[in-house]
Amino acid sequence: MALPTKLLLEIVTPDKSLAREDVDEVQLPGSEGYFGVLPGHTPLLATLQVGEMWYRIGSERHYLAL
């Protein structure tokens, strides 16, 4: 079975959905440091910290503050 080539990133708040994108990579500020997620990664639930996250679509990075 082939691994997926994209990862669905959904960013939501209690009030609304902020983003829903098919992405190539994500980096997030976790409670124990930054971590990255690639397509095909095992599903996970993580505690996040205040910080900067980014996601990549092709060669373009998009940044968000958490």
C-alpha positions as CSV (number, residue, x, y, z in Angstrom):
1,M,0.0,0.0,0.0
2,A,1.4,3.4,-1.0
3,L,1.8,6.1,1.6
4,P,-0.3,9.3,1.1
5,T,1.4,12.2,-0.6
6,K,-0.6,14.9,1.2
7,L,-1.7,15.6,4.8
8,L,-5.0,17.2,5.7
9,L,-4.4,20.1,8.1
10,E,-7.4,21.5,9.9
11,I,-7.0,24.4,12.4
12,V,-10.1,25.1,14.4
13,T,-11.0,27.3,17.4
14,P,-14.1,27.0,19.6
15,D,-15.6,29.8,17.4
16,K,-14.7,28.8,13.8
17,S,-12.5,27.0,11.4
18,L,-9.3,28.9,10.5
19,A,-7.7,26.7,7.9
20,R,-8.4,23.5,6.0
21,E,-5.5,22.6,3.5
22,D,-3.9,19.6,1.9
23,V,-0.2,20.1,2.9
24,D,3.1,18.4,2.4
25,E,4.5,19.0,5.9
26,V,3.6,20.6,9.3
27,Q,5.8,21.8,12.2
28,L,4.1,22.5,15.6
29,P,5.2,23.8,19.0
30,G,4.5,20.8,21.3
31,S,4.6,20.7,25.1
32,E,8.1,19.0,24.9
33,G,9.5,21.0,21.9
34,Y,8.8,21.4,18.2
35,F,7.8,18.4,16.2
36,G,7.1,17.7,12.5
37,V,4.4,15.7,10.8
38,L,4.6,14.3,7.3
39,P,2.0,12.5,5.2
40,G,1.6,8.9,6.3
41,H,2.4,9.7,10.0
42,T,0.6,7.7,12.6
43,P,-2.4,9.6,13.9
44,L,-1.6,11.4,17.1
45,L,-3.1,13.7,19.7
46,A,-0.6,16.2,21.2
47,T,-0.6,19.1,23.6
48,L,0.6,22.3,22.0
49,Q,2.3,25.3,23.5
50,V,2.3,29.0,22.5
51,G,4.6,29.5,19.6
52,E,4.9,29.6,15.8
53,M,3.8,26.8,13.6
54,W,4.3,26.4,9.8
55,Y,3.0,24.2,7.1
56,R,4.4,23.7,3.7
57,I,2.6,23.3,0.3
58,G,5.1,22.5,-2.3
59,S,8.1,24.8,-1.6
60,E,6.0,27.6,0.0
61,R,5.8,27.8,3.8
62,H,2.9,29.4,5.6
63,Y,3.3,30.6,9.2
64,L,0.7,31.0,12.0
65,A,1.0,32.0,15.7
66,L,-0.5,29.7,18.2
